[in-house]
Amino acid sequence: PDGQRTMNTFLGAAGELHDHDINTALVSQAKILYGEGYMWDLECTKKALRHAFAAARQAGTKIAFTLSDVFCVERSREDYLRMIREDFDILFCNHDEARALYPNRFFEDILSELQGQCEVVVVTCSEKGSIILTDTEWLEIEAVKVSDVVDTTGAGDLYAAGFLYGYTKGLALKACGELGSACASQIITHLGARAKKPLKQLLAA
């Protein structure tokens, strides 16, 4: 009834990504390289991501990463904690993933722990909106209300897409969060994780 669904992750061809598949020239031209926790599973994809991260750091490309799912965090917690400290500029996670990252701790303490570990940390909290953390800021962004939540699959990815769009345009973090919320609100109103109308129209509004 709340739109939460069981998802059986299948990486498909992405599970065959190797380091030689990484276009380092493209990475060096990008403002942001975006990685997913789902990819931090197989040794070949880990190697590919490490190669991409190295190319990004050398070029000054910022690295954004999403923890993807609680089971990803539980399997790779120590790697994630290290990469949060050493590699990522922007971290995305939801409320449950943050709790899995620091088990048996109060949520407010987890936020305090994450604050300052990356340039920007974004924690999404479903209908309660999101929290954006920097060294000096703690911003609370309201969720965009919708009349009917059908399927929450893809909401985190669409939030990240809207946020990063705003970030690459040089918008204030609050505006980036609001764009993320707007994109996420569209995807939860129908089945599937692909938008049914152009997000450019939404972002332009």
PASEBA-1860 file (N, C-alpha, C; in nm, 3 decimals):
! residues 205
1> PDGQRTMN> 0.080/-0.123/0.000/0.000/0.000/0.000/0.084/0.129/0.000 ~ 0.206/0.124/0.056/0.289/0.243/0.062/0.381/0.257/-0.058 ~ 0.366/0.168/-0.157/0.449/0.176/-0.277/0.585/0.110/-0.265 ~ 0.614/0.052/-0.148/0.740/-0.019/-0.131/0.729/-0.157/-0.195 ~ 0.830/-0.194/-0.273/0.824/-0.320/-0.346/0.952/-0.400/-0.326 ~ 0.939/-0.532/-0.340/1.056/-0.618/-0.336/1.124/-0.612/-0.472 ~ 1.255/-0.587/-0.471/1.327/-0.575/-0.597/1.437/-0.681/-0.603 ~ 1.440/-0.756/-0.711/1.544/-0.856/-0.733/1.644/-0.796/-0.830
9> TFLGAAGE> 1.757/-0.751/-0.778/1.855/-0.679/-0.859/1.923/-0.771/-0.960 ~ 1.928/-0.728/-1.084/1.999/-0.800/-1.189/2.085/-0.699/-1.264 ~ 2.215/-0.713/-1.254/2.305/-0.615/-1.314/2.317/-0.629/-1.465 ~ 2.287/-0.746/-1.518/2.297/-0.765/-1.662/2.438/-0.740/-1.712 ~ 2.448/-0.667/-1.823/2.579/-0.640/-1.883/2.669/-0.559/-1.791 ~ 2.608/-0.480/-1.699/2.687/-0.399/-1.607/2.775/-0.485/-1.518 ~ 2.734/-0.611/-1.496/2.815/-0.702/-1.416/2.939/-0.751/-1.488 ~ 2.950/-0.716/-1.616/3.067/-0.753/-1.696/3.157/-0.633/-1.725
17> LHDHDINT> 3.138/-0.525/-1.651/3.220/-0.405/-1.672/3.362/-0.429/-1.621 ~ 3.461/-0.403/-1.705/3.601/-0.421/-1.669/3.675/-0.287/-1.676 ~ 3.794/-0.284/-1.619/3.869/-0.159/-1.617/3.900/-0.109/-1.757 ~ 3.920/-0.201/-1.852/3.952/-0.156/-1.988/3.830/-0.099/-2.060 ~ 3.711/-0.115/-2.001/3.590/-0.055/-2.059/3.574/0.092/-2.020 ~ 3.650/0.137/-1.922/3.637/0.274/-1.874/3.703/0.371/-1.971 ~ 3.626/0.468/-2.017/3.677/0.572/-2.106/3.733/0.684/-2.018 ~ 3.861/0.677/-1.990/3.921/0.775/-1.899/3.920/0.916/-1.956
25> ALVSQAKI> 3.924/0.927/-2.089/3.917/1.060/-2.151/3.781/1.122/-2.122 ~ 3.676/1.041/-2.129/3.541/1.091/-2.100/3.529/1.129/-1.953 ~ 3.586/1.045/-1.866/3.584/1.075/-1.722/3.651/1.209/-1.695 ~ 3.763/1.233/-1.761/3.840/1.355/-1.737/3.766/1.481/-1.786 ~ 3.674/1.462/-1.881/3.598/1.576/-1.933/3.473/1.604/-1.850 ~ 3.435/1.509/-1.767/3.310/1.522/-1.692/3.327/1.610/-1.568 ~ 3.218/1.672/-1.526/3.220/1.745/-1.400/3.208/1.648/-1.282 ~ 3.129/1.542/-1.303/3.103/1.446/-1.195/3.101/1.305/-1.252
33> LYGEGYMW> 3.165/1.213/-1.181/3.156/1.070/-1.209/3.062/1.011/-1.103 ~ 2.961/0.938/-1.147/2.860/0.884/-1.056/2.872/0.732/-1.051 ~ 2.893/0.678/-0.932/2.904/0.534/-0.913/2.794/0.481/-0.824 ~ 2.764/0.352/-0.838/2.657/0.289/-0.761/2.709/0.174/-0.676 ~ 2.650/0.160/-0.558/2.686/0.051/-0.469/2.659/-0.086/-0.528 ~ 2.559/-0.095/-0.615/2.530/-0.223/-0.680/2.651/-0.274/-0.757 ~ 2.733/-0.182/-0.807/2.849/-0.221/-0.886/2.966/-0.265/-0.799 ~ 2.960/-0.232/-0.670/3.070/-0.268/-0.580/3.043/-0.407/-0.522
41> DLECTKKA> 3.048/-0.505/-0.609/3.012/-0.641/-0.568/3.108/-0.744/-0.627 ~ 3.120/-0.745/-0.760/3.210/-0.838/-0.828/3.350/-0.778/-0.837 ~ 3.450/-0.863/-0.839/3.587/-0.813/-0.843/3.615/-0.733/-0.969 ~ 3.559/-0.777/-1.082/3.586/-0.704/-1.207/3.525/-0.565/-1.204 ~ 3.404/-0.551/-1.146/3.341/-0.419/-1.142/3.407/-0.330/-1.036 ~ 3.454/-0.390/-0.927/3.531/-0.311/-0.829/3.656/-0.254/-0.894 ~ 3.726/-0.337/-0.971/3.847/-0.292/-1.038/3.815/-0.181/-1.137 ~ 3.703/-0.195/-1.208/3.662/-0.093/-1.303/3.632/0.039/-1.233
49> LRHAFAAA> 3.562/0.032/-1.120/3.531/0.154/-1.046/3.658/0.218/-0.990 ~ 3.749/0.137/-0.937/3.875/0.193/-0.886/3.949/0.267/-0.996 ~ 3.949/0.207/-1.115/4.016/0.270/-1.230/3.948/0.402/-1.266 ~ 3.816/0.402/-1.263/3.741/0.525/-1.293/3.765/0.631/-1.185 ~ 3.767/0.590/-1.060/3.792/0.684/-0.950/3.930/0.749/-0.965 ~ 4.031/0.666/-0.998/4.166/0.717/-1.015/4.173/0.819/-1.127 ~ 4.105/0.789/-1.238/4.104/0.882/-1.351/4.035/1.012/-1.312 ~ 3.929/1.001/-1.235/3.856/1.120/-1.191/3.942/1.207/-1.100
57> RQAGTKIA> 4.008/1.144/-1.004/4.093/1.221/-0.912/4.205/1.292/-0.987 ~ 4.264/1.223/-1.083/4.374/1.283/-1.159/4.326/1.403/-1.240 ~ 4.203/1.397/-1.289/4.150/1.503/-1.374/4.080/1.613/-1.296 ~ 4.058/1.591/-1.167/3.983/1.688/-1.089/3.833/1.675/-1.104 ~ 3.789/1.561/-1.157/3.646/1.532/-1.169/3.592/1.488/-1.033 ~ 3.484/1.545/-0.990/3.428/1.506/-0.860/3.365/1.367/-0.869 ~ 3.372/1.294/-0.759/3.318/1.159/-0.754/3.195/1.158/-0.665 ~ 3.082/1.119/-0.723/2.958/1.101/-0.648/2.928/0.952/-0.643
65> FTLSDVFC> 2.869/0.909/-0.532/2.843/0.765/-0.514/2.716/0.748/-0.434 ~ 2.637/0.649/-0.474/2.518/0.613/-0.397/2.536/0.476/-0.336 ~ 2.495/0.459/-0.211/2.510/0.330/-0.144/2.414/0.225/-0.198 ~ 2.310/0.265/-0.267/2.220/0.178/-0.344/2.120/0.097/-0.264 ~ 2.165/0.022/-0.163/2.073/-0.067/-0.093/2.135/-0.111/0.038 ~ 2.049/-0.145/0.134/2.098/-0.189/0.265/2.188/-0.312/0.252 ~ 2.149/-0.408/0.166/2.231/-0.528/0.156/2.368/-0.497/0.096 ~ 2.377/-0.394/0.011/2.507/-0.352/-0.041/2.595/-0.299/0.073
73> VERSREDY> 2.534/-0.220/0.160/2.607/-0.165/0.275/2.654/-0.277/0.367 ~ 2.565/-0.371/0.396/2.599/-0.479/0.488/2.712/-0.566/0.434 ~ 2.719/-0.583/0.303/2.823/-0.666/0.243/2.957/-0.593/0.232 ~ 2.951/-0.461/0.218/3.074/-0.387/0.185/3.097/-0.269/0.280 ~ 3.050/-0.280/0.404/3.054/-0.167/0.496/3.194/-0.107/0.512 ~ 3.294/-0.190/0.536/3.429/-0.138/0.559/3.483/-0.068/0.436 ~ 3.458/-0.124/0.318/3.501/-0.058/0.195/3.432/0.076/0.180 ~ 3.303/0.080/0.207/3.229/0.204/0.193/3.280/0.311/0.289
81> LRMIREDF> 3.302/0.272/0.413/3.351/0.369/0.512/3.486/0.427/0.469 ~ 3.572/0.342/0.415/3.703/0.390/0.368/3.687/0.483/0.249 ~ 3.603/0.446/0.152/3.586/0.529/0.033/3.517/0.660/0.064 ~ 3.426/0.659/0.161/3.362/0.784/0.203/3.467/0.881/0.253 ~ 3.563/0.830/0.330/3.669/0.915/0.383/3.769/0.958/0.276 ~ 3.800/0.868/0.184/3.915/0.889/0.096/3.882/0.925/-0.049 ~ 3.766/0.884/-0.097/3.740/0.894/-0.241/3.624/0.984/-0.281 ~ 3.517/0.981/-0.207/3.393/1.044/-0.254/3.388/1.192/-0.220
89> DILFCNHD> 3.338/1.269/-0.316/3.309/1.411/-0.292/3.164/1.431/-0.253 ~ 3.077/1.349/-0.313/2.933/1.359/-0.288/2.880/1.219/-0.259 ~ 2.812/1.203/-0.147/2.756/1.074/-0.108/2.604/1.084/-0.102 ~ 2.538/0.985/-0.164/2.393/0.972/-0.153/2.360/0.842/-0.080 ~ 2.266/0.851/0.013/2.215/0.730/0.078/2.077/0.762/0.133 ~ 2.001/0.658/0.162/1.874/0.684/0.228/1.885/0.655/0.377 ~ 1.777/0.680/0.447/1.773/0.665/0.592/1.818/0.526/0.636 ~ 1.767/0.422/0.571/1.799/0.284/0.610/1.944/0.248/0.579
97> EARALYPN> 1.994/0.297/0.466/2.134/0.270/0.430/2.230/0.337/0.528 ~ 2.195/0.459/0.570/2.278/0.529/0.668/2.282/0.451/0.800 ~ 2.167/0.398/0.841/2.163/0.318/0.963/2.245/0.189/0.948 ~ 2.243/0.130/0.830/2.321/0.008/0.807/2.471/0.038/0.806 ~ 2.506/0.159/0.766/2.646/0.199/0.762/2.702/0.211/0.904 ~ 2.620/0.258/0.996/2.661/0.272/1.137/2.556/0.204/1.224 ~ 2.558/0.071/1.231/2.453/-0.002/1.304/2.453/0.030/1.453 ~ 2.333/0.019/1.511/2.314/0.036/1.657/2.348/0.177/1.705
105> RFFEDILS> 2.325/0.276/1.618/2.347/0.414/1.658/2.223/0.496/1.626 ~ 2.202/0.601/1.703/2.088/0.689/1.678/2.109/0.764/1.547 ~ 1.998/0.792/1.478/2.007/0.853/1.347/2.077/0.989/1.352 ~ 2.047/1.069/1.453/2.110/1.200/1.465/2.261/1.187/1.482 ~ 2.304/1.085/1.555/2.448/1.061/1.572/2.513/1.018/1.441 ~ 2.439/0.942/1.362/2.490/0.899/1.231/2.510/1.020/1.141 ~ 2.414/1.111/1.141/2.426/1.232/1.060/2.547/1.314/1.104 ~ 2.566/1.325/1.233/2.682/1.399/1.284/2.812/1.333/1.242
113> ELQGQCEV> 2.813/1.199/1.239/2.932/1.126/1.197/2.961/1.148/1.049 ~ 2.857/1.150/0.968/2.875/1.167/0.824/2.913/1.311/0.786 ~ 2.866/1.406/0.864/2.891/1.545/0.831/3.041/1.574/0.824 ~ 3.085/1.627/0.712/3.224/1.663/0.695/3.312/1.553/0.637 ~ 3.260/1.431/0.626/3.342/1.324/0.570/3.356/1.337/0.419 ~ 3.254/1.395/0.355/3.259/1.428/0.212/3.226/1.576/0.198 ~ 3.252/1.629/0.081/3.215/1.767/0.055/3.065/1.787/0.075 ~ 2.987/1.689/0.024/2.842/1.694/0.040/2.792/1.554/0.070
121> VVVTCSEK> 2.707/1.541/0.172/2.639/1.415/0.203/2.490/1.441/0.195 ~ 2.419/1.356/0.121/2.275/1.370/0.107/2.207/1.244/0.159 ~ 2.119/1.259/0.255/2.045/1.147/0.311/1.897/1.169/0.282 ~ 1.837/1.079/0.205/1.695/1.091/0.174/1.613/1.015/0.278 ~ 1.498/1.069/0.310/1.416/1.014/0.418/1.270/0.997/0.375 ~ 1.250/0.946/0.255/1.116/0.920/0.202/1.026/1.043/0.212 ~ 0.908/1.024/0.272/0.811/1.133/0.278/0.855/1.246/0.369 ~ 0.960/1.226/0.448/1.010/1.331/0.536/1.111/1.421/0.465
129> GSIILTDT> 1.137/1.394/0.338/1.227/1.481/0.263/1.370/1.431/0.264 ~ 1.463/1.522/0.272/1.605/1.486/0.270/1.685/1.583/0.354 ~ 1.806/1.540/0.384/1.898/1.621/0.464/2.029/1.632/0.387 ~ 2.076/1.755/0.369/2.202/1.780/0.299/2.303/1.831/0.400 ~ 2.418/1.766/0.404/2.521/1.798/0.502/2.650/1.843/0.433 ~ 2.707/1.952/0.483/2.843/1.991/0.445/2.920/2.016/0.574 ~ 3.042/2.062/0.562/3.120/2.093/0.682/3.047/2.192/0.772 ~ 2.978/2.286/0.710/2.921/2.397/0.786/2.769/2.407/0.778
137> EWLEIEAV> 2.705/2.321/0.697/2.561/2.333/0.677/2.488/2.203/0.709 ~ 2.365/2.219/0.753/2.273/2.108/0.776/2.138/2.155/0.722 ~ 2.108/2.118/0.597/1.989/2.168/0.530/1.882/2.059/0.526 ~ 1.760/2.096/0.561/1.648/2.002/0.554/1.558/2.042/0.437 ~ 1.538/1.947/0.346/1.460/1.972/0.225/1.329/1.896/0.235 ~ 1.219/1.963/0.209/1.089/1.898/0.216/1.066/1.809/0.094 ~ 0.995/1.699/0.115/0.954/1.615/0.004/0.840/1.684/-0.072 ~ 0.832/1.659/-0.202/0.720/1.709/-0.281/0.604/1.612/-0.265
145> KVSDVVDT> 0.494/1.661/-0.216/0.378/1.575/-0.188/0.311/1.531/-0.318 ~ 0.270/1.405/-0.322/0.196/1.352/-0.436/0.067/1.290/-0.385 ~ -0.031/1.279/-0.474/-0.162/1.231/-0.431/-0.164/1.080/-0.411 ~ -0.080/1.008/-0.486/-0.083/0.862/-0.477/0.056/0.806/-0.502 ~ 0.112/0.736/-0.403/0.242/0.671/-0.419/0.218/0.530/-0.472 ~ 0.267/0.503/-0.593/0.243/0.376/-0.660/0.362/0.283/-0.647 ~ 0.483/0.335/-0.672/0.603/0.250/-0.676/0.724/0.337/-0.645 ~ 0.791/0.309/-0.534/0.905/0.392/-0.493/1.035/0.352/-0.561
153> TGAGDLYA> 1.033/0.247/-0.643/1.154/0.203/-0.711/1.211/0.316/-0.797 ~ 1.338/0.347/-0.778/1.404/0.450/-0.857/1.399/0.589/-0.798 ~ 1.330/0.605/-0.686/1.318/0.740/-0.627/1.455/0.797/-0.588 ~ 1.540/0.713/-0.532/1.673/0.760/-0.492/1.758/0.802/-0.611 ~ 1.752/0.723/-0.718/1.829/0.756/-0.837/1.779/0.884/-0.902 ~ 1.647/0.902/-0.905/1.592/1.023/-0.965/1.622/1.145/-0.878 ~ 1.623/1.127/-0.746/1.664/1.237/-0.659/1.807/1.277/-0.692 ~ 1.895/1.177/-0.702/2.035/1.206/-0.732/2.048/1.276/-0.867
161> AGFLYGYT> 1.969/1.233/-0.965/1.976/1.294/-1.098/1.939/1.442/-1.091 ~ 1.830/1.474/-1.023/1.790/1.613/-1.010/1.891/1.695/-0.933 ~ 1.941/1.638/-0.824/2.040/1.708/-0.740/2.165/1.739/-0.821 ~ 2.218/1.638/-0.890/2.343/1.656/-0.964/2.326/1.750/-1.083 ~ 2.207/1.750/-1.142/2.178/1.847/-1.248/2.196/1.989/-1.193 ~ 2.133/2.013/-1.079/2.146/2.145/-1.019/2.288/2.176/-0.977 ~ 2.356/2.077/-0.924/2.494/2.095/-0.876/2.587/2.133/-0.991 ~ 2.573/2.065/-1.104/2.660/2.097/-1.218/2.627/2.232/-1.280
169> KGLALKAC> 2.506/2.283/-1.251/2.468/2.416/-1.300/2.509/2.525/-1.201 ~ 2.569/2.485/-1.090/2.616/2.583/-0.993/2.509/2.638/-0.902 ~ 2.395/2.567/-0.890/2.288/2.615/-0.804/2.323/2.593/-0.657 ~ 2.257/2.666/-0.570/2.274/2.649/-0.426/2.228/2.509/-0.387 ~ 2.285/2.455/-0.281/2.253/2.318/-0.240/2.105/2.301/-0.209 ~ 2.043/2.401/-0.151/1.900/2.391/-0.122/1.821/2.373/-0.251 ~ 1.856/2.449/-0.354/1.789/2.436/-0.483/1.817/2.299/-0.545 ~ 1.939/2.248/-0.528/1.971/2.114/-0.579/1.883/2.009/-0.513
177> GELGSACA> 1.866/2.020/-0.381/1.781/1.928/-0.309/1.635/1.936/-0.353 ~ 1.590/2.056/-0.380/1.452/2.074/-0.425/1.431/2.013/-0.563 ~ 1.531/2.025/-0.651/1.522/1.960/-0.781/1.519/1.808/-0.765 ~ 1.602/1.757/-0.673/1.601/1.614/-0.647/1.466/1.566/-0.599 ~ 1.406/1.639/-0.507/1.274/1.603/-0.456/1.169/1.606/-0.566 ~ 1.177/1.704/-0.654/1.081/1.716/-0.763/1.090/1.596/-0.857 ~ 1.213/1.556/-0.890/1.231/1.441/-0.979/1.182/1.312/-0.912 ~ 1.217/1.294/-0.786/1.174/1.174/-0.714/1.022/1.166/-0.706
185> SQIITHLG> 0.957/1.281/-0.690/0.812/1.282/-0.676/0.743/1.234/-0.804 ~ 0.806/1.255/-0.918/0.747/1.212/-1.043/0.754/1.061/-1.060 ~ 0.864/1.002/-1.017/0.887/0.860/-1.044/0.801/0.770/-0.956 ~ 0.759/0.820/-0.840/0.683/0.734/-0.748/0.533/0.731/-0.778 ~ 0.492/0.804/-0.879/0.349/0.809/-0.910/0.306/0.704/-1.012 ~ 0.403/0.624/-1.061/0.369/0.520/-1.157/0.465/0.403/-1.143 ~ 0.431/0.291/-1.202/0.517/0.174/-1.198/0.642/0.196/-1.282 ~ 0.754/0.146/-1.233/0.878/0.153/-1.309/0.962/0.274/-1.274
193> ARAKKPLK> 1.090/0.264/-1.309/1.186/0.367/-1.269/1.223/0.461/-1.383 ~ 1.142/0.464/-1.489/1.166/0.558/-1.598/1.055/0.663/-1.598 ~ 1.097/0.788/-1.608/0.999/0.897/-1.606/0.907/0.889/-1.728 ~ 0.782/0.921/-1.707/0.684/0.916/-1.817/0.670/1.051/-1.888 ~ 0.735/1.153/-1.835/0.738/1.279/-1.908/0.880/1.337/-1.894 ~ 0.923/1.418/-1.990/1.060/1.468/-1.988/1.092/1.544/-1.859 ~ 1.198/1.501/-1.792/1.236/1.568/-1.668/1.288/1.708/-1.694 ~ 1.335/1.734/-1.815/1.381/1.870/-1.848/1.268/1.970/-1.828
201> QLLAA> 1.145/1.929/-1.859/1.031/2.018/-1.840/1.011/2.046/-1.691 ~ 1.024/1.942/-1.613/1.009/1.955/-1.469/1.117/2.045/-1.411 ~ 1.242/2.023/-1.452/1.354/2.101/-1.400/1.346/2.246/-1.444 ~ 1.296/2.267/-1.564/1.284/2.404/-1.613/1.182/2.483/-1.534 ~ 1.079/2.411/-1.486/0.975/2.476/-1.408/1.023/2.515/-1.270
END
